[in-house]
């Protein structure tokens, strides 16, 4: 029992952790992953035992699954988790307050670490404090291994690796396709089931809002040098712009910043020339743009006050019109929600303009998070010889030479190149149709 297992899921009984465990149990039945060993860890022994009962009900042999009780505020318990794993899969958030002790202990025990933090301030803070120690210990510390990074960042890396010529710009358009019942006014006013986001995600966002000023200061301190050339005219757009009969605006998520950190790493370590990257999103109805964007700008400024951040955490359903809650989205809402990212790269090939389009798509973001999270950890085990030996890294910097995308493609996160005009290639259409029929 003292031997290290391949993975230990920390926070296994939480909202995301349960999905990770479910997927681990599922892929254990596949030939390529039948020898994968893993354990579960969490604060409540009772909830861990209940999770084991669920696994038994699904036909999982739990005999060789270590179960570790761990309060993340107890360093001795955290040490026990880290020393028992080759890779710690940390799904306990918010990471701003809960990740540092785990990361520090992973470096001490020479255990690799992945999480799904897309909290930019936390990512830079960990990089500043622990990158050198992680490099010296040959330990990989990789954040943002979920929906908040993998589709956009690995999509960018994939497009860049396959572009035949000199890539100059990449524009990414992302959209969440949700069922109409979720955003109908009647459903919202009547208190219907329109939740799409779990409280853990909302809690991380609230922490991020309060830390933005410090993040911008720290970013300037850590990355003072400009590495990009003049911005080409063809990617300069107004805040709102129209494309494909929809109105788009700059995506407020962390992905663009993580792409930037990835490019800075590859420029420094590999001499890879950086390209301009822009990311946009849209909303189902014009009224959403009119209402939601001003409201969240108000939330941003009010989040400078601790008392307002406390209110946001305490009443997520009220402040988001029901889209976020402590209970999280229902299985029905998750099943009916899909996402897609379309990345368009522009560059030069043989002195001619060339555009390459890549689409990343799949079903609901939380399922995508669990799959990306799990395979980010597994890829360390499988492809470590193709990765940096250690350090605090972004997903793009860590996985750009690995087979992570192949694994994701085989498990529901689809990376498909499109024809030159941006339409889906016939084979890709057939594959997408097959996936949709299965779901």
C-alpha positions, 0 to 999 in steps of 0.5 A: 500500500506504500507504493505510489499509484499513478494518480491521486484525485484530490477533492474526489467527492467535489463537483468536478472531482466526481466527474474525473473519477467517473472517467478514470473508472471508464477508461480503465476498461480500455486496453491503453489504460488498463494498467492505470492505477489511481486513488481518491482523496478528500476531506470527508471519509463518509463521502469518500465511502459513498463514492466507493459504493457508487463505483461498485454499483458501476462494476468497478473493482475498488480493491486496489483503489487507495482512499485517503482522508485529507483536509487540505489545511492539514499539511501532514495529510497533504503530505500523505496524498503527495507521497502516494502519487506520481501525479496529484490531480488537484480539484479543490478550489478556489486555488488562490487560497487552497493550492499552494500547500499542495504544490509546495508538498508536491515539489518536496515529494517529487510528485507532478501536479495538475489542476484546473485553476484558471485564476491568473493571479494565482498562476503568476504567483505560483510561477514566481514563488515555485518555478525555480524549485520545480525546475530543480526538482524535475517536477511539473506543476501545470495549471488550467488543465480544464475547459478554461485553457485546454480547448483554446490554448491547445487549439492554438498550439495545434494550429501553430504546429500544423501551419505550413509556412509563417503564421502571423495571427490567430483569431479564436471565436468561441460560443456556448450553445445552450438550450433556449429554455435556459435563457428564456425570460419566463424561465428566469423570472419564474425561478426555473432550472437555468443553472449552467455553472457550479459555485466552485467556478463562481467562487474562483471568479470572485477571487479573480475579480478581487485580484485583478489589479495585483495580477496586472502589476505582477504580470508587468514585473514578471514579463516586462519585455515586449515580444510582439511586433506591430499589430496587423490591421486585419485583426484590429476590431472594435469592441463589438463587431459582426461576424456570421450574423452574430455580434462578438466581443472580446472573450473575458476568460483567461485563455488569451493570457495563458496563450501569451504566457505559453508564447513567452515560454516557447519564445525563450526556450525554443526560439518560436516566433510569437504571433498575435492572438485575439479571442472573442465570444458572443451571446444568444440574444442581443438583450444579453449583450445589453444587460450582462456586460454592463452588469459584470463591469459593475461587479468588477469595480465593486469587487474591489470591496471585500464586503461585496465579494462576500455577497457575491459568494453568499448569493450566487443565484441572486447575482447571476439570475440563477445561472450559477448556484451552489448545487450546480447545473442539472444533468439535463442542462449539461447534456444539452449544452455544447461548446465550440472554438473556431481558430483561424490562423493567417500567415504566409506560405511561399510569399502567398497569403494562407489561412488555416481553420481549426474547430474544437468542439464537444458537449458540456464544459464540465465534462470537457474539464474532467476529460481534459484534466484526467488526460493532462495527468495521464499524458505526464505519465505517458509522454514525460520524455517529450515534456520539459523536465520541470517547472511551473508551466502553462498547458501549451508550454507543457504539452506542445510536443505530446500526444495530448490532443490525440487522446482528447480527440478519442474521448470527446474533445474534438480538434478538427481542421476545416477547409480553407473557407472555414466550412467543415470538411465532409469527413468532419461533418460525418464525425460530428453528426455521429457524435451528436447522434450518440449524445 
